[in-house]
Amino acid sequence: MKNVLLMLCAVAFAATAQPTSIQNAKLSLHKNNIKVWTYQNQNNPVFLYKAETTYDVPMEQAVSLILDVEHAVKWVPYMGSVRVLSRDDSKGDFTLYMVLDFPFPLKDRDLVVQGKMIRDQHGQITIKNKALQKGYPLNPDYVRLTQYEGDWTFQRLGDKKVKVSTYGYANPEGSIPLTFVNMFVQQQPYQMLQKMKQQLNQQPFFNPLPEALK
């Protein structure tokens, strides 16, 4: 099976990453300066995850890469395609349509994501995402995901150092073994943060942040 989670996303359901859940989380993976915790909401059998790392780049560069969604297919694991449906940089709102590649014989998945960009008084930037029930025509070739939610958080540690955290939950829908899904939840965030590091190293120049984040 390929992508159960996605970027923004990448990439579900009730992924609120509540503090009480994080406190009870299990450190499932720790290597190459990346930590991945998994934990379960008592109401949901699929693991939620938290992953974090640090990069030796300006915070704005890391945020800009995440917001450059049209190029996400270059580095986000198993991202088939992504399209911006709407974006208001002054308010920090956006809506995306994504297609996820699943291996044969499984159908690919698609979803509509509503996002919000926020910068708090301390300069920390958060990008919140959740699936919408509507917003794009259904395609019989895909299984529509309606249960997804996840966050990205960026904390400046220095002029050229940033801490990046991502939280999320994904319900892949359909008949996929739960044990396999949960095993995958541990690996996908790690792969995503690894590829993000590679992309940041290859792409030192970045676009200015939108008005909502200045």
C-alpha positions, 0 to 999 in steps of 0.5 A: 500500500502506498500513501495513507497520509500525505503532506499538508499535509501531505498526507483523515480524521480527528487528527487534533493531536491533543496534548493528553494524547501526545503525553501518552505517545510512543516514540516509534522511530528516532533516526537521522534527527527525525522523531516519530511518535504514534498514539491512538485516540480511544474512539479510533483504531488507526494510529495518530502520529506526531513527527518532528525534526530540525533543518539548518535553513531559515524558517521562511524557507521551510514554510515556503516549501510547504506552501509551494503545493504545485511542486509537492509531487516532486518530493512528497511520498506517493503524491499523485497530483495536487491542485489549488482550488482557492487561495486568499493570502491576506486571510491565510485560507486555501483549498486544495484537491489531491490525488494519492497513488495507491498500488494495484489492485487498490483504487487511488484516493482523492480528497479536498483539503481546507487549509488555514495559515496562522502566525502567532504573536511569538512568530511561530507559524502553523498550517492547519488542514482538514478534509471537506465533505464537498468542494470537488466532483466525485470521480468513480476512479478514486475513493474519496477520503473525507476523514483527514486532519493534520497540522504543520508547525514551524518554530524559529531556532535561529537565523538558519535553523528551524524546528518542524513538527507535523501531526495527523491522522488518516483514514484510508477507507476501504478494505485495507488491513488495520495492522498494515495501515498502522505500520505505515503511519510510522514510516510515512512521516519519516520518509516525508521529513527526509525528502523535505530535507533533501528538497530544501538542500536542492532549492535554496531560493524560496518565495516570499511568505503570503501576507497572512504570515508576515 
